[in-house]
């Protein structure tokens, strides 16, 4: 059986992209010259010229007038260009590939197998290979969260979002999908184990928003009605009972800290981010920013 030629790159991106590399560097960035060549050979269209034309005025002003550390700026610019090239390569892949569903299925199955391996490793001295022990919120330290081979659980959860929605939509809209409960297990378990409330809440808000906009159209789908009924009559009561029986659990404690404004992660992703950005911008230029990568130079002391 022939192997889909895009599958190795999909696996590299999802499972191994930062494994063994310094923070911030990825294999897809290192492969940027190859992706650039492939896009040119496939689409017969120059992709870097528009990027360079748009970014050059900003680069020119930041280097000459704002003032930057040249070495850090150059490295960060190369990384930004590599990310742009990868996005172009992904767009080209979507136009060329006819087996997207096959690739998503392979990622889902392999990811779930690795989750089972991670659960087994959790009880061994090899736990740190696939789990991250972090200070989750005020009063909760050394909390273990699934990260597989990425550098951070929330990043892993974010990577999983496209796979999650791809199969959730199949479960909700395609009546011919068999063994839906298995799919549900495979798409929800990784998110739960990652314990990334930010990603989970964002997914919930997206689903609620779509449902609020198209309630009539969606409620005509029998499977969606069944899922909503199951959620209202079973899932929500179970969550309420769990919270009532175990009032000191980590989830409830973190939710209480978020509401009270004590959650470090929650603050860092909301108002503190804007507060710090204004403080750092004041050191350089509110209009033109501080320059690519310069937060490592001038932002550390402020943060």
C-alpha positions in Angstrom: 0.0 0.0 0.0 1.4 3.4 -1.0 2.1 5.9 1.7 0.6 9.3 1.3 3.5 11.6 0.5 2.2 14.4 2.8 1.7 12.1 5.8 5.4 12.3 7.1 5.2 16.1 7.1 1.9 16.1 8.9 3.3 13.7 11.5 6.4 15.9 11.8 4.3 19.0 12.3 1.9 17.5 14.8 4.1 15.2 16.9 7.7 16.0 16.5 8.1 19.6 15.4 10.0 20.9 18.4 11.4 17.7 19.8 15.0 18.1 20.8 15.2 21.7 19.5 15.9 24.9 21.4 12.7 26.8 22.4 11.1 28.7 19.5 12.8 26.6 16.8 10.9 24.0 14.8 11.7 21.5 12.1 9.1 23.1 9.7 11.1 26.3 10.1 14.4 24.5 9.3 12.7 22.9 6.2 11.6 26.3 4.9 14.0 26.2 1.9 12.5 22.9 0.9 8.9 24.1 1.3 9.8 27.3 -0.7 11.2 25.2 -3.6 8.1 22.9 -3.5 5.6 25.8 -3.6 7.5 27.4 -6.5 7.6 24.0 -8.3 3.9 23.3 -7.6 2.2 26.7 -8.1 4.8 28.3 -10.5 4.4 31.6 -8.5 6.8 33.7 -6.5 5.6 33.9 -2.9 8.3 35.9 -1.1 8.1 39.1 -3.1 4.7 40.2 -1.6 5.9 39.3 1.9 9.1 41.3 1.5 7.4 44.3 -0.1 4.9 44.5 2.8 7.4 44.0 5.6 10.3 46.1 4.3 9.1 49.5 5.3 8.5 48.3 8.9 11.9 46.6 9.0 13.6 49.7 7.6 12.1 52.1 10.1 12.7 49.7 13.1 16.3 49.2 12.3 17.2 52.8 11.4 14.9 54.8 13.7 13.6 52.6 16.5 16.9 50.9 17.2 17.3 47.1 17.6 19.8 44.4 18.4 20.8 43.4 14.9 21.6 39.8 15.5 18.4 39.0 17.4 16.4 40.9 14.9 17.9 39.1 12.0 17.3 35.6 13.5 13.7 36.5 14.4 13.1 37.8 10.9 14.4 34.6 9.4 12.0 32.7 11.7 9.1 34.9 10.7 9.9 34.3 7.0 10.1 30.6 7.6 6.7 30.6 9.2 5.3 32.6 6.3 6.7 30.0 3.9 5.2 27.1 5.9 1.8 28.8 5.8 2.1 29.1 2.0 3.1 25.5 1.8 0.1 24.4 3.9 -2.2 26.5 1.7 -0.6 24.8 -1.4 -1.1 21.4 0.3 -4.8 22.1 0.8 -5.2 22.9 -2.9 -3.2 19.7 -4.0 -4.1 17.0 -1.5 -7.2 14.9 -2.0 -6.7 12.7 1.1 -7.0 15.2 3.9 -9.5 13.0 5.8 -7.0 10.1 5.7 -4.3 12.3 7.2 -6.5 13.5 9.9 -7.6 10.0 10.8 -3.9 8.8 11.0 -3.1 11.8 13.3 -6.1 11.0 15.5 -5.4 7.3 15.9 -1.6 7.8 16.5 -2.3 10.6 18.9 -4.8 8.5 20.9 -2.3 5.6 21.0 0.4 8.0 22.3 -2.1 9.2 24.9 -2.5 5.6 26.1 1.2 5.3 26.2 1.5 8.5 28.2 -1.1 7.3 30.7 1.0 4.2 31.2 4.2 6.2 31.5 2.5 8.5 34.1 3.1 5.8 36.7 6.8 5.4 35.9 10.0 7.4 36.2 9.6 8.2 32.4 6.6 10.4 33.1 8.4 13.7 32.2 8.8 12.5 28.6 5.1 13.1 27.8 3.9 15.1 30.8 4.7 18.5 32.1 4.6 19.3 35.8 3.6 22.9 36.3 2.3 25.4 38.8 -1.2 25.5 37.5 -2.7 28.3 39.6 -2.4 29.8 43.0 -2.5 27.0 45.5 -1.8 24.3 42.9 1.8 23.4 42.3 3.4 20.5 40.4 0.2 19.7 38.5 0.8 17.1 35.7 -0.6 17.9 32.2 -0.3 16.0 29.0 2.1 17.5 26.4 3.3 14.5 24.4 6.4 15.6 22.5 5.7 19.3 22.4 7.2 21.8 24.8 4.0 22.9 26.6 0.5 21.4 27.2 -1.4 24.4 26.0 0.5 24.4 22.7 -0.3 20.7 22.3 -4.0 21.4 23.0 -3.9 24.2 20.4 -2.3 21.9 17.8 -5.1 19.4 18.4 -8.0 21.9 17.8 -8.2 21.4 14.0 -8.3 17.6 14.5 -10.9 18.0 17.3 -13.3 20.1 15.1 -12.7 17.9 12.0 -14.1 14.9 13.7 -16.6 16.6 16.0 -18.3 18.0 12.8 -18.4 14.5 11.4 -20.0 13.2 14.6 -22.6 15.9 14.5 -23.4 16.1 10.8 -22.8 12.7 9.2 -25.3 10.1 10.1 -23.3 7.4 8.5 -20.4 7.8 10.9 -20.3 4.6 12.9 -18.9 4.1 16.4 -19.4 7.7 17.3 -18.6 7.0 20.9 -15.1 5.9 20.0 -14.5 9.1 18.0 -15.8 11.1 21.0 -13.4 9.3 23.3 -10.5 10.0 20.9 -11.2 13.7 20.5 -12.1 14.6 24.1 -9.5 12.6 26.1 -6.4 14.5 24.8 -8.0 17.9 25.6 -9.0 16.8 29.0 -5.5 15.4 29.8 -3.9 18.6 28.6 -6.1 20.5 31.0 -5.8 23.6 28.9 -8.8 25.6 30.1 -7.9 28.4 27.7 -8.2 26.1 24.6 -11.3 24.3 26.0 -13.1 27.6 26.8 -12.3 28.9 23.3 -13.8 25.8 21.8 -16.9 26.1 23.9 -17.3 29.8 23.0 -16.9 28.9 19.3 -19.5 26.2 19.5 -21.9 28.3 21.5 -21.5 31.2 19.0 -22.3 29.0 16.0 -25.3 27.5 17.8 -26.6 31.0 18.8 -26.3 32.2 15.1 -27.9 29.1 13.5 -30.2 27.5 16.1 -33.0 26.6 13.8 -30.8 25.1 11.1 -28.8 23.0 13.6 -31.7 21.8 15.6 -33.1 20.2 12.5 -30.2 17.7 12.7 -31.4 14.7 14.8 -27.8 13.8 15.9 -27.2 17.4 17.2 -30.5 17.3 19.1 -29.4 14.0 20.7 -26.0 15.4 21.6 -27.5 18.5 23.2 -30.0 16.4 25.1 -27.2 14.1 26.3 -25.1 17.2 27.4 -28.0 18.8 29.3 -29.4 15.7 31.0 -26.2 13.7 31.7 -22.9 15.7 31.3 -24.0 18.9 33.1 -25.6 17.1 36.1 -22.5 14.8 36.4 -20.2 17.9 36.4 -22.4 19.6 39.1 -22.4 16.4 41.2 -18.6 16.0 40.9 -18.0 19.7 41.9 -20.4 19.3 44.9 -18.9 16.0 46.1 -15.3 17.2 45.6 -15.4 20.9 46.4 -11.6 21.2 46.7 -10.8 19.7 43.3 -8.3 21.4 41.0 -10.7 22.5 38.3 -13.0 24.3 40.8 -10.1 25.9 42.5 -8.7 27.2 39.2 -12.1 28.5 38.1 -12.5 30.3 41.5 -9.0 31.8 41.0 -9.8 33.0 37.5 -13.0 34.7 38.6 -11.2 36.2 41.6 -8.3 37.4 39.4 -5.7 35.2 41.2 -4.9 32.8 38.3 -1.5 33.6 36.9 -2.1 32.0 33.5 -5.5 33.7 33.1 -4.0 37.1 34.0 -1.0 36.7 31.7 -3.3 35.9 28.8 -5.7 38.9 29.4 -5.2 42.3 31.0 -1.6 41.7 32.2 -0.5 41.1 28.6 -1.8 44.6 27.6 -0.3 46.2 30.7 3.1 44.7 30.0 2.9 45.5 26.3 2.2 49.2 27.0 5.1 49.3 29.5 7.5 47.8 26.9 6.3 49.9 24.0 7.0 53.0 26.1 10.7 52.1 26.0 10.7 52.3 22.1 7.8 53.3 19.9 4.1 53.1 20.3 3.7 53.4 16.5 6.4 51.1 15.2 6.8 48.7 18.1 10.1 47.4 19.5 11.2 45.2 16.7 11.3 41.4 16.0 12.7 39.4 18.9 13.5 42.5 20.9 11.3 41.5 23.8 14.2 39.2 24.7 16.5 42.2 25.0 14.4 45.0 26.6 11.3 43.1 27.8 12.8 40.8 30.4 13.3 43.3 33.1 9.8 44.8 32.6 8.1 41.4 32.7 
